[in-house]
Amino acid sequence: MTQATAPDLPLTRLRRTLLEQRDTQAARLASADGTSYTVDYVTDGHDDVLAARLAGISRLLAETEAALSRIEQGGYGTCQACGRDISLVRLEILPHARYCVGCQQDQDHWRGSA
């Protein structure tokens, strides 16, 4: 789904969704960074949970920023592996998707998470 051939309405809607997700993720990171935790919370092993949660939010924020960048550069909606269009249905479900379904399955298989 290159910017030149994409209908304006879906691209505008997806961009708005990505912007909202970016703002939400940034706010979650900011609130987690400013939260004070009790000594019991940290010493009970929750610091690992918190670190994993923050890493997940950071990763999703980076993926969202990358998708917004692809919109600006005209490459949004194009699979980064095969160069084909990513289906609109997939983008509506996962707006920051970098791969079409087939290539994502290949990626997952090679990572061992299939």
N, C-alpha and C positions, 0 to 999 in steps of 0.2 A: 504494500500500500504506500506507494511513493506519494509525496505531497502533491505532485503535479496531477496525479490521476485520482486521488482520494476525493470523495465527495466532501465538501466543506463541512457539512453538518456533523458527520461522525468524527472527523478530525478535531473539530472545535470541541465537541463533547468529550472526546478522549483527552485532549489537552487540559480541559477544565478539571476532569477527574484526576489527572496526574498532578496538577497544581494543588488540588485539595489534599491529595495523599501526601504530597511533599510537605505542606504546611502542618498536617496532622503528625507526621513522623518527626518533623523538626521540633514541634511542641512536646511530643513524648520524650524526645531526647533531652530537651531543656529541662523538663520537669523532673526527669530521673536524675539528671546531674545535680540538681539543686535540692534533692531530697536528703534529709538526714536520717540515717538508720541507727537503731539502737545497737549496742554492742552485742546483745543476745541475737539479734537478727543476723549480723555479719558472722559471728562465731558459730552459729548453727548451720553453716554451710550455704546460707542464702546468698552470699556474695558471689558464688559461682553461678547461681541462677540469675542474679542481677546482671552479671557480666555477659552471660549468654543472651539474655533479653536485650541488653543494650547493643550487643554485636548484631543481633538480628534486625533491630530497628535501623542501625547504621547501614547495614547491607541493603535493606529495602529502600532507604533514603537515597543511597548511591545509585541503585538501579532506576529509581524514579527520576533522579536528576539526569541520568544517561538517556532515558527515554525522552525527556523534555529537550535535551540537546539534539537527539535524532530528529525530533519534529522541526526544530529550528534549521537544521542542516539539510532537511529534505529526505532523510533516510528512514524515517519512522515507518514501521509496518512492513519493512523488508527484512527477511530472514538473514541474519548475519553469517549463516553457514552456506545456504544454497542460493541466496539472492532472490528467491520467490517471495510473493506477497504472503504475509501472515494474515490469516482469516480475520475478518472483522469480529466474528464471534469470539475468537481467542483473545483479541485485543480488548474486547469489552469485559471479558472475565479477568484477564491479566494484562492491564494496560502497559506494563513495563516489559512485556515479552520481547526477547531478542531473537527467538527462533520460532519457526513454524512447528507444528505438533510433531511431524516426522523427525525433524532435526533435533528437537528437544528430547524425544525418546532416544535418539542415538547418543546424545550427550549424557543422558541419565544412565544408559547402558554402559558406556565407557567409564563412567565414574563409579559403577557398581551399585547404583541406587535403584536399579530397575526391579 
